[in-house]
């Protein structure tokens, strides 16, 4: 019984960490369902070891306060688009079609508050560009 309660609590806690996120582009509003990576362990693990990431899903990393961010693809089997986002919710930079399993450093190119990882090709598919706005409680509206 205790194990069942623990497993159910774990499932509920994991479900609570999935949140909606919107990106406003010239072509419209695009909604994603994102897992939150807020703890050090979650940020270090990210999407490592996953074999797939469905379209419309992703992971949002919280690096508060705004700072220079460095990412890599170590132990990540799927190619991603990494979208670096400033504290005001504006997209700073996009690293498209990252190389799976690479240890090459991918830099934000300036101070950023968060990184959204989505399946490779997403930025091109939806016309997501630097300067577009991300709507999520993590980012300040200015």
Secondary structure, DSSP 8 states (H G I E B T S, - for coil): -HHHHHHHHHHHHHHHTEEEEEEEETTEEEEEEEEEE-SHHHHHHTTTT-S---TTEEEEEEEEEEEEEEE--TT--S-EEEEEE-TTSBEEEEE-S--TT----EEEEEEEEEEEEEETTHHHHHT--TT-EEESTTS---
